[in-house]
Amino acid sequence: MVTLADVSQEIARFTLERGLVNAADYKLAENQSRETGRHLYEVLISSNYVSDEQVKESLSHYLDLPIAPTSLLEDLGAHFADVIPRNYVIDNRIVPFGVTDTEIKVAIAEPSALRGISSAKLITGKKIIANIVSPLEMQRLLDLIQAQKPSSGSSNFKLSSPASGSSQSTAIEMNGALKTKKKAGALFGDKPTKDLVNPAQNKQKTAAEKDAPDDQGGQIILFVNALIFDAVNKGASDIHIELYKDVAALRYRVDGVLQERKEFKEFLFNNYSAVTTRIKIMAFLDISERRLPQDGAIATPLPNSRDIDLRVSVLPTVFGERVVLRILDREGVSFDLDKLGFPEKEYKDVIAAFDAAQGMVLVTGPTGSGKSTTLYGALRRLNKPNINILTAEDPVEFTIEGVGQVQIRDDIGLTFSQALRSFLRQDPEVILVGEIRDKDTADISIKASLTGHLVLSTLHANDAISTIVRLVNMGIPGYLIGAALTLVIAQRLTRKICPDCKQEHEGDHYALLMDLGFKDVDAKKARPFIGKGCSHCNNTGYKGRNGIYEVLKISDKLRAAIVDDLSATTLKEIAMADGFRSLQDVGQQLVMDGVLTIDEYQRNLIFN
């Protein structure tokens, strides 16, 4: 909470600059403040160098704003209705009163509070009219608000309890600015609203625009809400909002590839600060902090009654804050293992490992390769009343009823290794570790798997064999790895060929396929396919994504080789003798079957 002590220096300086106190008295007050520890404005008032009423009148004249009615102080409860989030009111010293359908009157007590007016406009979508109270009156108002319980008065905002961990969530009803798909279409349809892109060019407004708020704050709310709605409808996994010297960029990541929305460059560039501020408000981030990275979360219902979560990452750059929103669509993701695309033989090995009473299963791959989806699929299969499941995640992407999920918080010492130590005292059958990042976490995970627990986790490595090498490089002895590890899954997500425009890829591809590692016989008989591009796939030739998996089952021979610290090459030779297929082997078969394009094979499965 920002108190009068925090703004005391600003108000005291104001009294000196406006001639309300002379320099000699001001100096005496400064000395007394240092000696007694009381804030400067309190000393000025108690020493009768200036009166609180004089400051209020001078502020009103200086800022050319009316003085708030005395009834505000007499009956705060009748006016304050949580029309602006309470924490924002307290932190920014802006007290709302006199609320109507189109405007909100707020009380302020220092010039710097004006900085919060524009953000309050974005929060509410209404016009904000400032009135003046004295600094001491403001402090009494804030003390009363702090002591009050949240009002049940009407509001466009419904605030949920904070999510566990460093991120906070706010559930936002979009009924204030975006009620139907029609309004989103006015912004993001095939024929975008010209008035929004360049208001000076068109005076004619569509019916959707007439329903939308006319002021900039309402327009920004509409833009951000429609942006989220549009991205979800297009199947995007991420929204990228970026600012450069002379241009702003809006991009969606669809099927793993970024696609630019060029038609909104001008609007985004002209309103970039307002758009990023709106997103930070929705994610309960500090809108005044522009120097440090921030992470947050938004939980919001869409107009079509779908609930989605968004992870928000704000990164300061030389030209402004860069924002990335990761879309976690609970209804758009399948956690059924049999629907993830495992080949039949590999699927049997995966199910056997997940159904085992103990051991360690590791899933590896780069960011965005679907590791979390695979592990959540395992949890869904294992989640039964007679099984105690605990997870340590950073962050918790999806909540699962019946599973004890812990949000890792490094800032307070709740690390993966610390959580694991506590888990072992909670009598679990299954433990999921979001990621093995260090030797300590790896060591505890392996020991847990050797003492009657099934441990599931992820590790960053190129392939399954590299995962074993990575554990060795962390300092884990080969005999422990061999004893604990039961299965390693390495995976990639590749784009599917659009079924509506799929056609055979004409031309001679023999030389290219040979360069990509295909066998001579396969390169000669391959009949690769491509997507020509159509309206169903936005002319990309791809629609949806397909998982490619290599599954390394730790056989007795392989276990012995790991214990003996044999090379990665030798480990792979032993595994292949047991029927192991690499990512490249699986990908080549998909190219042969016309499921995977050559370009996608090259983009995802050629590591060097």
LINTA-V984894 format. One record per backbone hydrogen bond with DSSP energy under -1.0 kcal/mol. NH is the residue of the N-H (numbers start at 1). CO is the residue of the C=O. Records with the same first field share a line. If there is no record, write none. Layout:
NH: CO / CO
This chain:
11: 7
12: 8
13: 9
14: 10
15: 11
16: 12
17: 13
18: 14
19: 16
20: 15
21: 15
26: 22
27: 23
28: 24
29: 25
30: 26
31: 27
32: 28
33: 29
34: 30
35: 31
36: 32
37: 33
43: 39
44: 40
45: 41
46: 42
47: 43
48: 45
49: 44
50: 44
55: 51
56: 52
57: 53
58: 54
59: 55
60: 56
61: 57
62: 58
63: 59
65: 60
68: 132
72: 69
74: 70
75: 71
79: 76
80: 76
89: 85
90: 86
91: 87
92: 88
94: 89
95: 107
97: 105
100: 103
104: 127
105: 97
106: 129
107: 95
108: 131
113: 110
114: 111
115: 112
116: 113
117: 114
120: 116
121: 117
122: 118
123: 119
124: 120
125: 121
127: 102
129: 104
131: 106
132: 66
133: 108
138: 134
139: 135
140: 136
141: 137
142: 138
143: 139
144: 140
145: 141
146: 142
147: 143
148: 144
177: 174
178: 174
184: 180
185: 181
186: 182
188: 184
189: 185
193: 186
197: 193
198: 194
201: 198
210: 206
211: 207
219: 215
220: 216
221: 217
222: 218
223: 219
224: 220
225: 221
226: 222
227: 223
228: 224
229: 225
230: 226
231: 227
232: 228
233: 229
234: 230
235: 232
236: 231
237: 253
239: 325
240: 251
241: 323
242: 249
244: 247
249: 242
251: 240
252: 259
253: 238
254: 257
257: 254
259: 252
261: 250
264: 261
265: 262
268: 264
269: 265
270: 266
271: 267
275: 271
276: 272
277: 273
278: 274
279: 275
280: 276
281: 277
282: 278
283: 279
284: 281
285: 280
294: 314
296: 312
297: 168
298: 310
300: 308
302: 306
305: 302
308: 300
309: 328
310: 298
311: 326
312: 296
313: 324
314: 294
315: 322
317: 320
322: 315
323: 241
324: 313
325: 239
326: 311
327: 237
328: 309
339: 336
340: 337
347: 343
348: 344
349: 345
350: 346
351: 347
352: 348
353: 349
354: 350
355: 351
359: 453
360: 484
361: 455
362: 487
363: 457
364: 489
369: 366
374: 370
375: 371
376: 372
377: 373
378: 374
379: 375
380: 376
381: 377
382: 378
383: 379
384: 382
387: 384
390: 430
391: 404
392: 432
393: 406
403: 400
404: 389
406: 391
408: 393
409: 414
412: 409
413: 410
414: 409
415: 413
419: 415
420: 416
421: 417
422: 418
423: 419
424: 420
425: 422
426: 423
429: 388
430: 388
431: 454
432: 390
433: 456
434: 392
436: 458
442: 438
443: 439
444: 440
445: 441
446: 442
447: 443
448: 444
449: 445
450: 446
451: 448
453: 448
454: 429
455: 359
456: 431
457: 361
459: 363
467: 463
468: 464
469: 465
470: 466
471: 467
472: 468
473: 469
474: 470
475: 472
476: 471
481: 477
482: 478
483: 479
484: 480
485: 481
486: 360
487: 360
488: 552
489: 362
490: 550
491: 364
492: 548
494: 546
496: 544
498: 541
503: 530
505: 528
513: 509
514: 510
515: 511
516: 512
517: 514
518: 513
523: 519
524: 520
525: 521
526: 522
530: 503
532: 501
539: 534
540: 537
543: 496
546: 494
548: 492
550: 490
552: 488
554: 486
555: 553
559: 555
560: 556
561: 557
562: 558
563: 559
564: 560
565: 562
566: 561
571: 567
572: 568
573: 569
574: 570
575: 571
576: 572
577: 573
579: 576
580: 575
586: 582
587: 583
588: 584
589: 585
590: 586
591: 587
592: 588
593: 589
594: 591
595: 590
596: 590
601: 597
602: 598
603: 599
604: 600
605: 601
